[in-house]
Amino acid sequence: YELTRWLEFRRVLFRSASPIILQIIAFHDHALLVLTLVITFVGYALVALIFNRYLSRFVTEAQQVETVWTILPALILLFLAIPSLRLLYLTDEINHPSVRIKAIGHQWYWRYEYSDFSAIEFDSYIIPTDELNQGQFRLLEVDNRIVVPIQLEIRLLVTAADVIHSWTIPTLGIKIDAIPGRLNQLGFSVRRPGVFYGQCSEICGANHTFIPIALEAVDSDSFIAWTSSFSN
């Protein structure tokens, strides 16, 4: 059983799309373990107090026990807060980005601008259902995907031109609000090639579900070739 769990962990680790989502999954498992231990201990204590009168009298009148059940929850919260703050720092920190991209939310499409390349600007609209090709995903495919290189730090600036949107790709652990008149930023990197989909996760209007996001991660040579196609 332990070998199976280890192999499953190795498979998930190998297939993970970004380092951030790995950290999020690890924190989820950490918090779930703590929660399970707390529920088990509290449940046992309640049952013991209900069916044991002597123990109930000892617990309700003991100063030492009151001190323990005051300090112990504080230690548990600290045990959860430290990895949580570390994860928040990792999602917010941006170190020497190789590519800078600006995403502007509109009703109902995204506009992308590559700050390092003056000629790369394009709009990304949803592909209507009746125009989808075989194998494409309804309400997720776009006519122009955002393209990024793998294994490199990407800096993403996000804003909106009309109402509040949210640029979200769950498989990469990315979610950032696009607010008119304000620039938000985050850093991320993609570990492996592939196409990753997301949608605006704000209720931004009647056509809220028709503003998808499609990100294609490629190797560095393919990314350079893609950027060169805009100058031709």
LUMNURO-846678 format. One record per residue: residue number from 0; residue in three letters; y, x, z of N, C-alpha, C, O in turn. Coordinates in steps of 0.05 Angstrom, whole numbers. Each point is the difference from the previous one (the first is absolute). Example, Ala and Ser with C-alpha at 12.3 -4.5 7.8 and 13.67 -1.06 7.14 Angstrom:
2
R   n res n.north n.east   n.up ca.north ca.east  ca.up c.north c.east   c.up o.north o.east   o.up
R   0 ALA    -114    264    156       24     -18      0      24     18      0       0     21     13
R   1 SER      21    -28    -27       24      16      1      22    -15     14      22     10      4
//
This chain:
232
R   n res n.north n.east   n.up ca.north ca.east  ca.up c.north c.east   c.up o.north o.east   o.up
R   0 TYR     -24     17      0       24     -17      0      25     17      0      19     -5    -15
R   1 GLU     -18     26     32       23      18      1       4     15    -26      22      4     -9
R   2 LEU     -44      4     -4        2      13    -26      11    -19    -21      17      8    -16
R   3 THR     -25    -33     17       10     -20    -19      30     -4      4      15     -1    -20
R   4 ARG      -6      0     45       29      -3      6      15     24    -10      22     -3    -10
R   5 TRP     -33     27     14       14      24     -8       2      1    -31      21      7    -10
R   6 LEU     -42    -15     -4        1       0    -29      20    -21    -10      14      5    -20
R   7 GLU     -13    -28     33       19     -21     -7      29     10      4      17     -4    -17
R   8 PHE     -13     19     39       27      11      5       7     20    -21      23      1     -9
R   9 ARG     -42     16      1        5      20    -21       7    -14    -26      17     10    -15
R  10 ARG     -31    -32      9        5     -14    -25      28    -12      0      15      2    -20
R  11 VAL      -7    -15     42       27     -11      2      21     22     -1      21     -3    -13
R  12 LEU     -26     25     26       18      23      0       4     10    -28      23      7     -8
R  13 PHE     -44     -4     -7        2      10    -27      14    -19    -19      15      9    -17
R  14 ARG     -18    -35     21       11     -20    -18      28     -9      9      13    -16    -14
R  15 SER      -3     26     37       26      -9      9      22      8    -19      -2     21    -13
R  16 ALA      22    -38     10       20       4    -20      24     17      9      12     14    -16
R  17 SER      -6    -14     42       22      16     10      -5      9     29     -16    -13     14
R  18 PRO      28     34     -5       -4       9     28      10    -21     20     -11     -2     22
R  19 ILE      32    -13    -29       12     -19     18     -20    -23      6      -3     -8     23
R  20 ILE     -11     -1    -43      -18     -22      5     -24      9     17     -11    -16     15
R  21 LEU       4     42    -17      -21      11     17       9     -1     29     -15     -7     18
R  22 GLN      41     15    -13       11      -1     27       1    -28     11      -5     -5     23
R  23 ILE      13    -14    -40        1     -28      8     -27    -11      8      -3    -13     20
R  24 ILE     -18     20    -36      -27      -9      6     -10     13     26     -12    -14     17
R  25 ALA      18     39    -13       -8      14     25      14    -12     24     -13     -4     21
R  26 PHE      38     -3    -23       14     -13     22     -11    -28      6      -2     -8     23
R  27 HIS      -4     -6    -44      -13     -27      4     -26      3     15      -4    -16     19
R  28 ASP     -13     35    -26      -25       3     14       5      9     29     -14     -9     19
R  29 HIS      34     26    -15        7       9     27       9    -23     18      -9     -3     22
R  30 ALA      27    -14    -33       10     -23     15     -22    -20      5      -1    -12     22
R  31 LEU     -16      8    -41      -22     -19      3     -20      9     22      -9    -17     15
R  32 LEU       4     43    -13      -17      10     21      12     -5     27     -13     -9     19
R  33 VAL      39     16    -16       14      -4     25       0    -30      8      -5     -7     23
R  34 LEU      10    -10    -43        0     -29      5     -27    -10      9      -2    -16     19
R  35 THR     -19     26    -31      -27      -8      8      -7      8     29     -11    -15     15
R  36 LEU      19     40     -8       -5       9     27      16    -16     20     -11     -7     22
R  37 VAL      36      0    -28       16     -15     19     -11    -28      3      -3    -10     23
R  38 ILE      -5     -3    -45      -11     -27      2     -26      0     16      -5    -18     16
R  39 THR     -12     38    -21      -25       2     15       5      3     30     -13    -14     16
R  40 PHE      31     32     -9        5       5     28      12    -24     14      -8     -8     22
R  41 VAL      28     -5    -35       13     -23     12     -20    -23      2       0    -15     20
R  42 GLY     -16     11    -41      -20     -22      2     -20      4     22      -6    -19     14
R  43 TYR      -3     44    -10      -19       6     22      14     -5     27     -13    -11     18
R  44 ALA      38     20    -16       14      -4     26       4    -30      6      -3     -8     23
R  45 LEU       9     -8    -43        3     -29      5     -26    -13      9       0    -15     19
R  46 VAL     -21     22    -32      -26     -11      8      -8      8     28     -10    -16     16
R  47 ALA      15     42    -10       -7      10     27      17    -14     21     -11     -6     22
R  48 LEU      36      2    -27       18     -14     20      -8    -29      4       2    -10     22
R  49 ILE     -11     -3    -44       -7     -28      2     -26     -4     17      -1    -19     16
R  50 PHE     -18     36    -19      -27      -4     12      -4     17     25     -22     -2     12
R  51 ASN      41     17     -3       -3      17     24      24     -4     18      21     11     -5
R  52 ARG     -25    -27     26       23      -6     18      10     25     15      24      4      3
R  53 TYR     -44     13      6        8      24     15      17     18    -18      20     11      9
R  54 LEU     -29     -7    -33       15      17    -19      27    -12     -6      20     15     -2
R  55 SER     -18    -42     -1       25     -13     -5      20      6     22      23      6     -5
R  56 ARG     -33     -9     30       18       5     23       9     29      1      23      6      6
R  57 PHE     -41     12    -12        7      29      0      20      6    -21      19     16      5
R  58 VAL     -22    -27    -30       18       6    -22      27    -12      4      20     14     -4
R  59 THR     -18    -39     13       25     -13      2      17     10     24      24     -5      0
R  60 GLU     -36     18     19       14      10     23       3     30      2      10     11     19
R  61 ALA     -19      4    -40       -1      29      1      24     11    -15       4     -5    -23
R  62 GLN      12     21     37       24      13    -12      -8     20    -21      13      4    -20
R  63 GLN     -36     10     25       -9      21    -19      -7    -13    -27       7     11    -21
R  64 VAL     -20    -34     22       -8     -13    -25      25     -9    -15       1      2    -25
R  65 GLU      19    -13     39       24      -9    -13      15     24    -14      11     -2    -21
R  66 THR     -12     25     35       12      24    -12     -15      8    -25      13      8    -20
R  67 VAL     -39    -10     20      -16       8    -23       5    -18    -24       4      9    -22
R  68 TRP      -3    -36     27        3     -17    -23      29     -3     -9       7    -14    -19
R  69 THR      11     29     33       28       3    -10       2     26    -17      13      0    -21
R  70 ILE     -25     21     31        2      26    -14     -18      1    -25       8     11    -20
R  71 LEU     -32    -23     22      -19       2    -22      10    -13    -26      -2     13    -21
R  72 PRO      14    -37     22       11     -10    -25      22     17    -12       3      2    -25
R  73 ALA      13     11     42       21      17    -10     -12     24    -15      10      9    -21
R  74 LEU     -32      2     32      -13      22    -13     -13     -8    -26       0     15    -20
R  75 ILE     -11    -40     19      -12     -10    -25      22     -3    -21      -5      7    -23
R  76 LEU      28    -18     30       22      -3    -19       9     28    -10       6      3    -24
R  77 LEU      -5     16     42        7      27     -9     -21     12    -19       7     14    -19
R  78 PHE     -32    -20     25      -22       9    -17       2    -12    -28      -9     13    -20
R  79 LEU      20    -37     17        5     -12    -26      26      9    -12       2      2    -25
R  80 ALA      18      3     41       27       5    -11       2     28    -13      13      3    -20
R  81 ILE     -27     17     31        2      27    -11     -10      2    -29      15      9    -17
R  82 PRO     -39    -18     11       -8       0    -29      16    -19    -17       4      5    -24
R  83 SER       6    -27     35       17     -18    -15      26     13     -8       8     -2    -23
R  84 LEU       5     16     41       25      13     -6      -4     23    -20      16      5    -17
R  85 ARG     -39      9     20       -7      21    -19      -3    -11    -28      10     12    -19
R  86 LEU     -23    -35     17       -3     -13    -27      26     -9    -11       5      3    -24
R  87 LEU      13    -14     40       26      -8     -9      16     24    -10      14     -1    -20
R  88 TYR     -17     24     34       14      24     -9     -11     10    -27      16      8    -18
R  89 LEU     -42     -9     15      -12       9    -26       8    -17    -23       5     10    -22
R  90 THR      -2    -37     26        8     -17    -22      29      2     -7       8     -6    -22
R  91 ASP       8     16     41       29       2     -5       9     28     -9      21      3    -12
R  92 GLU     -37     17     18        8      28     -6      -5      6    -30     -21     -7    -11
R  93 ILE      41     20     -1       -2       8    -28       5     30     -1      22     10      7
R  94 ASN     -41      6    -16        2      29     -2      -2     10    -28     -21     -2    -13
R  95 HIS      43     12      2        1      13    -26     -14    -16    -22     -21      8    -10
R  96 PRO      32    -32      4      -12     -16    -21       0     13    -27      20     13     -7
R  97 SER     -41    -16     -8       -1      11    -27      11    -20    -21      10      9    -21
R  98 VAL     -12    -35     26       10     -20    -18      16    -21     16      -9     -8     22
R  99 ARG      32      0    -33       17     -20     13       2    -24    -18       6      2    -24
R 100 ILE     -12    -25     35        0     -25    -15      17    -21     15      -2     -2     24
R 101 LYS      17    -13    -40       16     -22     12     -11    -26    -11      -2     -3    -24
R 102 ALA      -5    -15     42      -10     -27     -8      21    -21      8       9     -1     23
R 103 ILE      -1    -15    -43       20     -21      5     -13    -27     -5     -10     -5    -22
R 104 GLY      11    -12     42      -12     -26     -2      19    -20    -13      23     -3      8
R 105 HIS     -34    -12    -27       15     -22    -13     -17    -25      1     -24      1      5
R 106 GLN      36    -23    -11      -15     -25     -4      -5     -3    -30      18     -7    -15
R 107 TRP     -43     12      5      -25       4     15     -14     25    -12     -20     -3    -13
R 108 TYR      31     26     17      -11      25    -11      11     23     16      18     -2     16
R 109 TRP     -30     25    -21        9      25     13      12     19    -22     -10      0    -23
R 110 ARG      31     14     30       11      20    -18      -4     27     14       6      4     23
R 111 TYR     -16     16    -39       -6      26     11      17     21    -14       4      0    -24
R 112 GLU       6     19     41       16      22    -10     -10     26     12      -2      2     24
R 113 TYR      -6     17    -41       -9      26      9      24     18      2      11      9    -20
R 114 SER      -3     -2     45       24      15      4      -1     28    -11      21     12     -7
R 115 ASP     -45     -1      5       -2      28    -10       0      1    -31       1     22    -11
R 116 PHE      -3    -45     -2        0      -1    -29      20    -21     -9      -4    -24      4
R 117 SER      25     33    -17       23     -18     -6      -8    -22    -20      12    -21     -1
R 118 ALA     -33     27    -15       -6     -19    -22     -21    -21      8      -6    -18    -15
R 119 ILE      -5     20     40      -22     -18      7      10    -23     17       5      3     24
R 120 GLU      -1    -25    -37        8     -25     14     -14    -23    -15       1     -1    -25
R 121 PHE     -13    -17     39      -13     -22    -13      -4    -24     19       1      4     24
R 122 ASP      -4    -27    -35       -6     -25     15     -30     -5     -1     -14      6    -19
R 123 SER       5    -18     40      -29      -6      3      -3    -30      5       4     -9     22
R 124 TYR     -13     -5    -43       -4     -29      2     -30     -7      1     -17     16     -9
R 125 ILE      11    -38     21      -27     -10      1     -10     -8    -28      16     -9    -16
R 126 ILE     -41     14     11      -12      -8    -26     -10    -29      4     -16     -6     17
R 127 PRO      25    -13    -34       -9     -28      2     -30     -2     -2     -13     17    -13
R 128 THR       2    -38     25      -29      -3      0     -12     -2    -27     -21     10     -5
R 129 ASP      35    -24    -14      -11      -3    -27       2     25    -17     -10      0    -22
R 130 GLU      22     21     33        2      25    -15     -16     23     12       1     23     -9
R 131 LEU     -17    -29     30      -16      20     13     -23      9    -18     -12    -17    -15
R 132 ASN       5     42     16      -23      11    -14     -25     -2     18       2     -5     24
R 133 GLN     -25     10    -36      -25      -1     15       1     21     23       5     24     -5
R 134 GLY     -11    -32     29       -1      18     23      26      2     15       0     12     21
R 135 GLN      22    -23    -31       25       1     15       1    -22     21     -14    -21     -2
R 136 PHE      31     25     22        1     -18     23      23    -19     -2      23      9     -5
R 137 ARG     -29    -34      9       21     -20     -1      20      3     23      -8      5     23
R 138 LEU      33     -8    -28       22       2     19       4     28     11      16      3     19
R 139 LEU     -30     17    -29        3      27      9       8     20    -22      12     21      6
R 140 GLU     -19    -27    -31        5      18    -22      29     -1     -8      12    -22      0
R 141 VAL       0     45     -8       27       1     -9       1     14    -27     -19     14     -8
R 142 ASP      41    -17     -6        2      12    -27       6     30      2      -7     15    -18
R 143 ASN      21     -6     39        7      28      4      -8      8     29      14     -8     19
R 144 ARG     -35     24    -17       -8       9     27      17     24      9      10     16    -17
R 145 ILE      -6    -14     43       12      23     11     -21     22      1     -22     -5      9
R 146 VAL      29     29    -18      -20      22     -2       9     23     18      23      8      0
R 147 VAL     -42      2     16        6      22     19     -23     20     -2     -22     -6     -7
R 148 PRO      28     32     13      -21      20      1     -15      0     26      12     -7     21
R 149 ILE     -37     14    -22      -16       1     25       5     26     15      10     19    -12
R 150 GLN     -16    -20     38        1      24     17      28     11      3       4     23      9
R 151 LEU      17    -39    -15       27       9      3      16    -20     16      -6    -24     -1
R 152 GLU      26     33     16       16     -18     16      20    -15    -18      14     12    -16
R 153 ILE     -13    -38     20       17     -18    -16      21    -12     20      -7    -10     21
R 154 ARG      32     12    -29       21     -13     15       8    -26    -14       8      1    -24
R 155 LEU     -10    -24     37        6     -26    -11      24    -12     13       1     -4     24
R 156 LEU      20     -1    -40       24     -14      9      -2    -29     -9      -6     -5    -23
R 157 VAL      11    -13     41       -4     -29     -7      25    -15      8      11      3     22
R 158 THR      -2    -20    -41       22     -18      5      -4    -26    -16     -21     -2    -14
R 159 ALA      40    -16     15       -3     -25    -15      27     -7    -12      21      8     10
R 160 ALA     -21    -23    -32       24      -8    -13       9    -29      6      23     -7     -6
R 161 ASP     -40     -9     18        7     -28      5      -8     -9     28      18     -5     16
R 162 VAL     -44      2    -10       -9      -9     26     -19     21     11      -6     21    -12
R 163 ILE      -4    -25     37      -17      19     13     -28     -2    -13     -12    -21     -1
R 164 HIS       2     44     -7      -28       3    -10     -15     19     18      12     10     19
R 165 SER     -37     -5    -25      -15      20     15     -20     14    -19     -16    -13    -13
R 166 TRP      18     39     12      -17      16    -18     -25      8     15       2     16     19
R 167 THR     -24    -27    -27      -24       2     17     -25      7    -17      -5    -14    -20
R 168 ILE     -10     35     28      -26       6    -12     -19      4     24       0     22     11
R 169 PRO     -16    -41     -4      -17       2     24     -20     23     -1      -4     13     21
R 170 THR      -8     -6    -44      -20      21     -1      12     27      5     -15     19      5
R 171 LEU      41    -16     -7       13      25      6      14      0     27      11     20      9
R 172 GLY     -12    -43      5       13      -1     26      30     -1     -2      14     11     17
R 173 ILE      -3    -23    -39       29       0     -5      10    -28      2     -11    -19    -11
R 174 LYS      33     16     26       15     -25      1      28      6      9       4     11     22
R 175 ILE      16    -17    -39       28       6      6      17    -22    -11      -4     -9    -23
R 176 ASP      24      0     38       17     -22     -8      21     10    -20      10     23      2
R 177 ALA      -4    -39    -22       21       5    -19      23    -19      6      -2    -24     -4
R 178 ILE      24     35     15       22     -17     10      25      6    -17       7     23     -5
R 179 PRO       6    -44     -5       25       4    -16      21     16     15       6     -6     23
R 180 GLY       6     25    -36       21      16     12     -10     22     19      16     13     13
R 181 ARG     -42     -9    -11      -11      20     18     -23     15    -13     -15    -12    -15
R 182 LEU      14     38     21      -22      16    -10     -20      7     22       8     12     20
R 183 ASN     -33    -20    -23      -21       8     18     -17     21    -15      -2      0    -24
R 184 GLN     -11     17     40      -16      20    -13     -26      5     16      -2     -6     24
R 185 LEU     -18     15    -38      -25       9     12     -12     22    -17       7      3    -23
R 186 GLY     -25     12     35      -15      20    -14     -30     -6      0     -10    -10     19
R 187 PHE      -3     17    -41      -29      -5     -2     -11     19    -20      14     12    -16
R 188 SER     -40     -9     17      -15      15    -21     -26    -14     -5     -11    -14     17
R 189 VAL       1     18    -41      -25     -13     -8     -21     21     -3       4     21    -13
R 190 ARG     -28    -25     25      -21      20      1     -17      1    -25     -11     21     -6
R 191 ARG       9    -43     -9      -19      -1    -22      12    -16    -23      17    -18      5
R 192 PRO     -25     23    -30       10     -16    -22     -10    -29      2     -20     -6     12
R 193 GLY      36    -12    -24       -8     -28      0      25    -18     -4      22     10     -1
R 194 VAL     -27    -35      0       21     -20     -2      -1    -17     25     -21    -11      8
R 195 PHE      44      8      5        2     -13     26      20    -23     -3      22      4    -10
R 196 TYR     -30    -27     20       16     -24     -4      12    -10     26     -11      4     22
R 197 GLY      34    -18    -24       13     -12     22      17    -23     -9       3     -5    -24
R 198 GLN       9     -9     43       19     -22     -7      23      1     20      -3     11     22
R 199 CYS      25    -24    -30       22      -3     19     -10    -17     23     -10    -22     -4
R 200 SER      13     32     29      -10     -15     23      22    -14     16      -4     -7     23
R 201 GLU      27      3    -36       20     -17     11       1    -27    -15      -6      0    -24
R 202 ILE      12    -21     38        4     -26    -14      27      0    -13      20     -9     12
R 203 CYS     -18     20    -36       25       6    -13       9    -22    -20      19      5    -15
R 204 GLY     -32    -28     15        8     -21    -18     -24    -15    -12     -23      5      8
R 205 ALA      30    -23    -26      -21     -18    -11     -21     15    -15     -23     -7      0
R 206 ASN      30     29    -14      -19      16    -16      -8     25     15      -5     21    -12
R 207 HIS       3    -23     38       -7      22     17     -26     14     -8      -2     25      2
R 208 THR     -18    -40    -11      -26      12     -7       0     13    -27     -21     11     -8
R 209 PHE      43    -12     -6        1      11    -27      15     26     -2      13      6    -20
R 210 ILE     -13     10     42       14      25      1     -20     22     10       3      9     22
R 211 PRO     -23     -3    -38      -21      19      9       9     29     -3      21      7    -11
R 212 ILE     -37     11     22        4      29     -1     -26     13     -9     -21     -7     10
R 213 ALA      23     24    -30      -24      15     -9       7     30     -1      18      7    -15
R 214 LEU     -31      9     30        5      29      1     -25     14    -11     -22     -5      9
R 215 GLU      27     23    -28      -21      16    -12       3     29      9      20     13     -5
R 216 ALA     -40     -3     18        0      28      9     -17     17    -20     -22     -7     -6
R 217 VAL      34     28     -3      -12      18    -20       2     29      9      15      6     19
R 218 ASP     -29     12    -33        3      28      6      27     10    -10      13    -13    -15
R 219 SER      -6     37     23       26      11     -6       5      3    -30      22     -5    -10
R 220 ASP     -43     14     -5        3       4    -29       6    -27    -14      17     -2    -18
R 221 SER     -32    -18     26        5     -27    -11      27    -11      7      13    -13    -16
R 222 PHE      -4     19     40       27      -9      8      22     14    -17      19    -13     -8
R 223 ILE     -22     39      4       19      14    -17       0    -11    -28      21     -3    -13
R 224 ALA     -44     -2      3       -2     -12    -28      13    -27      0      13     -7    -20
R 225 TRP     -16     -9     41       12     -27      1      31      2      1      14    -15    -14
R 226 THR      -4     34     30       30       3      1      11     11    -27      22     -7     -8
R 227 SER     -38     23     -6        9      11    -26       2    -22    -21      16      3    -18
R 228 SER     -32    -24     21        1     -21    -20      27    -15      0       6    -13    -20
R 229 PHE       9     14     42       25     -14      1      22     15    -14      20    -12     -9
R 230 SER     -23     38      6       21      16    -14      -4      1    -30      18      9    -14
R 231 ASN     -41    -19      4       -5       0    -29      13    -25    -13      -3     -3    -24
//
